[in-house]
Amino acid sequence: MLKDDPDFDLLSERLVRLAGLATIADMMPIDYDNLEIVNRMMDLLPDTGQPALRALLDRHLTEDKTLREVIHQIIGTLNASRVNVQRQAESFLLLTEEKPAQILRMIQTLENRWQEYLALREEILLEAQQRVNEESLEEIIFIGGENWPRRVIAAVASNLAADYNRPAFVYSQMADISRGSVRSPAGIDCVSLMGACSDYLTNFGGHPPAAGFEVKNENLQKFRLCLIKNYRNIYGKSNCSH
């Protein structure tokens, strides 16, 4: 959009910090342009003068924490954002606020909510792990619960995919439909897995390691069986191990 602006530098300090944070937050592949953006962000972030990012760094960047650990704390804080009645995201309001006292109040609110989120995520994750361990482990993990909070299912899927080294489809089941998040280990494209099963879905999309889907409850088990079949067609039965 700005490539024809002679005064614009794509990797300028104006945008690259947020672009780098967003690249990590959205689990994008860290290669090619993304790698350059993230590396530039890592160089520039410690010296930022942006008020909210400066406050977050001063709050968390200590001798016993790496910059990458602090970046994930910053992402967690921003991800605790909600939309207010004026349809404005709290994260946007934080990043555009200039008054130090107001910035600290907003950060505290988001961090308190983030801690509540972490506790809820742990509760759902423990339930999911218990159920996975009690069942026969298939090529994919396909698990959900009635009204599991949608704000935690992506993180639960990420944990399960890492723990069991296989794609994890985690969903929140509502009255008629279920909405889910998917996370996959390296080398497994979860969007391709869903592509051959799209007839059972009302919506899906994402990129190879991270995606989402929506399915009518009546099609949940048909979708699961289709995913297993498609996985075997693409990767074979023994690609992943417990």
N, C-alpha and C positions, 0 to 999 in steps of 0.2 A: 504493500500500500504506500510505503514511503520511499521506495527505492529511487524515485526520480527527484527526491528532495536533496539538493546539493549539500545541505547542512546536516543531513541525517546520517548517523553511523549506526548500523544495525546492532553492533556490540557496544554501543555507548552506555554510560552509566545510567542513563534515563530509564532504560527498559530492561537491561540484561539481568539485573538482580531478580526482578519478578519473573522474567522468562525462565531463568534458571531454577528458581524455586518451583515454578509451575511444572517444569519438565520432570523434576524429581517427584513432585506430588502426584502426577498423573501416571507414574510408572512407565514413562516413555523410554525407549531404548537409548542408552547413553552412548551414542556413536555419531559419526559424521557431524552434521550441524549441531545436533543436540549436545554432543561432547564438547564442542567449542563453546557453546552457550553456557553449559554448566561449569566448565573450567574457568571461564571469564567471571561468572557469578562468584565462584569460590574465591577468586583473587580480590574482587571488589567488595564483597559483602562485609568483611570485618571492619572496613573503614567507612561504611555508609553513614551519610548524614541524614538519611530519610528518618524522620522522627520515630515512627512506630517500629521500624526494623532496628533502629539504634537502641530503643528501649528494650526490645526483646533480646537483642544480643547482650546488652549490659546485664540483663536479668539472668541469663543462662550460660554465657560463655565464661567458664572458669577453667582453672588449670587441669582439673580432672575430667574435662569433657572435650572431645574433638569438635571441630567446626561442623562436621557432618552430623554428629549427634545433635548439636544445637539446631541445625537446619531442620531436622525431623521434628524437634520440639516446636519450632516456629510454624512448620506446616500443620502440625496437630492443633496448635492454637488457632490458626486461621481457619482450619477445617471445622472448628466448633461454631463457626458463624451461622447465624440464622438470618432470615429476611424479615425486616420490620414492616409495620403497617403501610409505610410509604414505598414498599417494594425495594428497599435498599438493603444490600448485604452488610452485615455488621463488619465483615472483614474489609470491605471497601471503605466504610466509615472510619475504621481504625487507621487504614493506610493513608487516608486523606486528612486525618486530624493533626493539628499542629500544637495544641496545648498539652504540655507534659502531664499535668495532673489528670486531664481527661483521658489521655492515652493510657496511663497506668490503671485507671478505673476500668477502661474497656478491656485491657489485657487481663486483669484479674477476673472479670466476668467470664471471658472466653476460656481462661485456664481452669476456672472452677468447673465449667461445663465440660471441658475436655477430660478432667479427672472423673466426672460422672460417667462420661462416655467410656473411658477405659475400664471402669468397674463393670459396666453393663456388657462390654465386649468380652471381658473375662468370663462372666457368667454364661453367656451364650456359647462361647468357645468351649468351656468345660462340658456343657451339655452335648455339644456337637461331637467332641472327641470321645465322650463316653459311648454315644450311639455308634460312631464309626468303629470303635474297638469291639463292640458287641456284635457287629454284623460281618458278613464275609466281605473282604475288601475287593472291590472291583477295579477295573482300569480307571474309572473316574469316581470321585466322591460326589454324591448327589444327595443333598440333605437340606431340610428346611423345617420350619415350625410355624405354628399359627401366630401371626402377628409378631414374629421376630422383628425387632426394630430394624428398619431398612438402613439406618445410619451406621449399624455395626456389621452388617452381613459381609460387606466388602473386606473388612479387616479379618473377619473370621475365615472367609475363603482364602485369603492370603496366608494365614497361619496354617490352615489345613493343607494347602498346596505345598507349602514348604516342609511341613512335618511328615507328610506321606508321599511326597515326590510324585504327585499326579494332579491332574486338573481337578479343581474343587468348584462345584456348582452349589451355591448356598442361596436359599430363597426364603422370602417372607410370604407366608400363605394367608391370603385374605378370603373374603367370602366367595368370590367367583374366580379370581385370578391370583397368580403368584408373581412376584417380582424378585429377580435374583441378580447376584453378582458372581462373576467367574474369575478365578485366578489360575494361571498355568505355570508349571516349571519351564525353564529355558528349553527351547526346542520343540515345544508343543503349542500349536496355534489354536486357541480356544474359539476364535471366530470361525475358522474353517470347520472345526468340529460341529458347531451349531449350524453352519451353512447348509449341510445336507439334511438337517432336521427342521428347517425353517417352516415347513408346512404345519408343524405343531405349535409354532410361536406366533404371537401377535406383534412382537417387536424384538429386535436384538441388534447389537452392534458393539464396537470397541476396537481393540487392537490385540495382537497375538497373546500378550501376557495378561491382559485385563479387559473384561467385557461385562455386558449386562444383558438381561433378557426379561421378557414378560410372556407368560404362558397361562392359558386357561387351566384351572385345576383339573378338569376332566382329561387333560392331555399330559399331565405331569409324568406319569409312568411311561406313556408312549414316548415322550421326549427322552426320558432316561435311557430306555432300551435302544432308541435310535442313536443316542450319543455313544453308547458302548459299541454298537455295531460299527458306527463310523470310525471310532477310535481304532478298532481292530483292523478295519480296512486300510487306514492310513499308516498306523504305527505298529501293528501287530499286537499280540497278546502280552508280550514280555518286555515291553519298553520301559515300564516303571517297576520299582521294587519298594517294599515296605521299608 
